[in-house]
């Protein structure tokens, strides 16, 4: 299992967190997504390390920007 924390810009509410959770959670191999709106941190647990471009695409699809 791999756990990686990303910083996402633009989230401000529970709906934001739900959108990001839904999109990132849909990535193959992801077993859990934990979003902290206040800090912008998104912690992803997955079977293997994820390609950051795949995570970036999912975050963008949700309407937000992956910072790191």
Z-matrix of the N, CA and C atoms (Angstrom, degrees):
N
C 1 1.448
C 2 1.534 1 109.99
N 3 1.300 2 114.55 1 144.83
C 4 1.462 3 120.97 2 177.61
C 5 1.521 4 108.80 3 -123.59
N 6 1.328 5 116.14 4 140.76
C 7 1.460 6 120.97 5 176.03
C 8 1.520 7 107.57 6 -126.39
N 9 1.324 8 115.73 7 124.04
C 10 1.460 9 121.35 8 -177.53
C 11 1.516 10 109.03 9 -130.29
N 12 1.327 11 116.53 10 139.08
C 13 1.461 12 121.17 11 177.80
C 14 1.523 13 108.94 12 -110.01
N 15 1.318 14 114.76 13 131.60
C 16 1.467 15 122.64 14 179.34
C 17 1.523 16 108.13 15 -117.80
N 18 1.324 17 116.56 16 157.73
C 19 1.454 18 121.96 17 173.33
C 20 1.533 19 107.33 18 -107.80
N 21 1.336 20 114.87 19 127.16
C 22 1.464 21 120.96 20 -178.41
C 23 1.527 22 108.37 21 -119.12
N 24 1.322 23 115.83 22 130.47
C 25 1.461 24 122.96 23 -177.90
C 26 1.526 25 110.48 24 -97.10
N 27 1.341 26 115.63 25 138.65
C 28 1.457 27 120.55 26 171.93
C 29 1.518 28 115.62 27 107.65
N 30 1.319 29 118.73 28 -6.34
C 31 1.461 30 120.73 29 179.94
C 32 1.526 31 109.72 30 -81.06
N 33 1.344 32 116.73 31 139.03
C 34 1.459 33 119.03 32 -179.16
C 35 1.531 34 114.24 33 -140.64
N 36 1.338 35 117.96 34 -1.78
C 37 1.467 36 118.70 35 -175.99
C 38 1.529 37 111.25 36 -156.09
N 39 1.314 38 115.29 37 178.04
C 40 1.458 39 121.05 38 179.16
C 41 1.516 40 113.04 39 -62.40
N 42 1.325 41 116.70 40 -35.17
C 43 1.466 42 119.79 41 178.17
C 44 1.534 43 110.35 42 -64.33
N 45 1.320 44 115.96 43 -38.59
C 46 1.469 45 120.63 44 176.81
C 47 1.529 46 109.66 45 -58.96
N 48 1.332 47 115.20 46 -48.20
C 49 1.462 48 120.57 47 -179.75
C 50 1.521 49 111.04 48 -60.42
N 51 1.325 50 117.13 49 -41.02
C 52 1.464 51 121.08 50 179.56
C 53 1.523 52 111.41 51 -63.56
N 54 1.320 53 116.69 52 -42.20
C 55 1.464 54 120.85 53 -179.67
C 56 1.530 55 111.15 54 -62.98
N 57 1.329 56 116.00 55 -45.94
C 58 1.459 57 120.47 56 179.78
C 59 1.535 58 110.00 57 -65.55
N 60 1.327 59 116.45 58 -43.34
C 61 1.467 60 121.05 59 179.69
C 62 1.521 61 110.82 60 -59.98
N 63 1.317 62 116.88 61 -43.22
C 64 1.465 63 121.09 62 -179.35
C 65 1.526 64 111.73 63 -64.15
N 66 1.328 65 117.05 64 -47.10
C 67 1.468 66 120.64 65 -177.60
C 68 1.529 67 112.06 66 -69.15
N 69 1.327 68 117.07 67 -47.79
C 70 1.464 69 120.28 68 -178.68
C 71 1.527 70 109.94 69 -69.42
N 72 1.322 71 116.63 70 -36.91
C 73 1.463 72 120.93 71 178.50
C 74 1.515 73 112.93 72 -64.21
N 75 1.325 74 116.90 73 -19.80
C 76 1.457 75 121.62 74 179.23
C 77 1.518 76 114.04 75 -81.71
N 78 1.321 77 117.27 76 -6.55
C 79 1.460 78 121.06 77 178.62
C 80 1.526 79 108.75 78 -71.06
N 81 1.310 80 116.21 79 135.13
C 82 1.454 81 121.57 80 -179.97
C 83 1.526 82 111.25 81 -57.27
N 84 1.328 83 116.34 82 128.97
C 85 1.456 84 121.57 83 178.10
C 86 1.512 85 114.65 84 95.00
N 87 1.341 86 117.97 85 -11.07
C 88 1.466 87 120.88 86 -179.79
C 89 1.525 88 109.21 87 -79.40
N 90 1.345 89 116.01 88 128.43
C 91 1.460 90 120.02 89 -179.86
C 92 1.527 91 112.91 90 -107.94
N 93 1.339 92 117.54 91 -20.40
C 94 1.464 93 120.14 92 179.27
C 95 1.521 94 110.41 93 -156.94
N 96 1.341 95 114.87 94 146.43
C 97 1.464 96 121.64 95 175.94
C 98 1.522 97 107.08 96 -134.38
N 99 1.330 98 116.72 97 126.97
C 100 1.458 99 121.78 98 178.73
C 101 1.526 100 107.79 99 -121.85
N 102 1.351 101 116.40 100 119.03
C 103 1.458 102 121.41 101 -176.75
C 104 1.522 103 109.93 102 -110.90
N 105 1.336 104 116.55 103 129.42
C 106 1.461 105 122.82 104 172.83
C 107 1.520 106 106.61 105 -112.06
N 108 1.336 107 115.94 106 101.68
C 109 1.462 108 121.11 107 -175.21
C 110 1.527 109 111.44 108 -61.18
N 111 1.320 110 117.63 109 -41.59
C 112 1.470 111 121.43 110 -176.06
C 113 1.526 112 112.52 111 -58.90
N 114 1.337 113 116.55 112 -42.30
C 115 1.468 114 119.85 113 -178.28
C 116 1.526 115 112.91 114 -94.45
N 117 1.328 116 115.90 115 -16.14
C 118 1.461 117 120.01 116 -176.46
C 119 1.517 118 113.05 117 81.45
N 120 1.339 119 116.70 118 6.87
C 121 1.469 120 120.14 119 -177.97
C 122 1.524 121 111.32 120 -81.97
N 123 1.323 122 114.32 121 133.87
C 124 1.460 123 121.79 122 175.36
C 125 1.526 124 106.53 123 -123.31
N 126 1.325 125 116.05 124 114.12
C 127 1.459 126 121.00 125 -179.26
C 128 1.520 127 108.04 126 -102.65
N 129 1.329 128 115.23 127 124.89
C 130 1.462 129 121.97 128 -174.96
C 131 1.524 130 109.08 129 -116.61
N 132 1.323 131 115.71 130 127.93
C 133 1.456 132 121.90 131 174.22
C 134 1.515 133 107.53 132 -105.73
N 135 1.332 134 116.13 133 128.99
C 136 1.460 135 120.52 134 -176.52
C 137 1.524 136 110.36 135 -143.50
N 138 1.322 137 114.68 136 164.14
C 139 1.464 138 120.40 137 179.74
C 140 1.526 139 111.15 138 -61.59
N 141 1.326 140 116.45 139 -43.73
C 142 1.463 141 123.10 140 179.64
C 143 1.524 142 108.22 141 -133.34
N 144 1.313 143 116.73 142 168.63
C 145 1.465 144 120.97 143 176.00
C 146 1.528 145 108.98 144 -59.34
N 147 1.323 146 115.63 145 139.98
C 148 1.463 147 120.83 146 -178.56
C 149 1.521 148 111.08 147 -96.45
N 150 1.324 149 115.46 148 150.59
C 151 1.458 150 121.92 149 173.49
C 152 1.531 151 107.07 150 -72.52
N 153 1.317 152 117.49 151 123.73
C 154 1.460 153 121.27 152 -176.90
C 155 1.528 154 111.54 153 -59.35
N 156 1.322 155 117.89 154 -29.14
C 157 1.469 156 120.79 155 178.68
C 158 1.521 157 111.16 156 -67.14
N 159 1.320 158 117.00 157 -33.43
C 160 1.466 159 121.13 158 177.94
C 161 1.529 160 109.79 159 -69.44
N 162 1.331 161 115.96 160 -41.72
C 163 1.468 162 120.45 161 177.82
C 164 1.527 163 109.41 162 -65.61
N 165 1.316 164 117.25 163 -43.46
C 166 1.466 165 122.16 164 178.80
C 167 1.525 166 110.73 165 -58.12
N 168 1.324 167 116.83 166 -43.73
C 169 1.470 168 120.86 167 179.62
C 170 1.529 169 110.99 168 -62.98
N 171 1.326 170 117.50 169 -40.64
C 172 1.468 171 121.50 170 179.75
C 173 1.526 172 110.82 171 -66.42
N 174 1.335 173 116.70 172 -43.21
C 175 1.459 174 121.01 173 178.93
C 176 1.527 175 109.96 174 -64.50
N 177 1.319 176 117.25 175 -41.31
C 178 1.467 177 121.63 176 177.90
C 179 1.524 178 111.00 177 -63.43
N 180 1.318 179 116.90 178 -39.42
C 181 1.468 180 121.69 179 178.53
C 182 1.532 181 110.30 180 -61.63
N 183 1.333 182 116.12 181 -33.41
C 184 1.465 183 120.82 182 178.30
C 185 1.538 184 111.47 183 -76.48
N 186 1.338 185 116.48 184 -13.23
C 187 1.463 186 120.09 185 177.36
C 188 1.520 187 114.75 186 101.12
N 189 1.330 188 116.91 187 18.07
C 190 1.455 189 120.98 188 -177.32
C 191 1.524 190 110.24 189 -127.72
N 192 1.339 191 115.61 190 175.32
C 193 1.461 192 120.05 191 -174.79
C 194 1.520 193 110.48 192 -118.74
N 195 1.322 194 116.24 193 127.24
C 196 1.448 195 121.56 194 174.52
C 197 1.529 196 108.04 195 -78.24
N 198 1.336 197 116.44 196 122.55
C 199 1.460 198 121.06 197 -178.92
C 200 1.524 199 109.59 198 -92.12
N 201 1.318 200 116.16 199 -45.88
C 202 1.463 201 119.67 200 179.53
C 203 1.507 202 109.94 201 -157.73
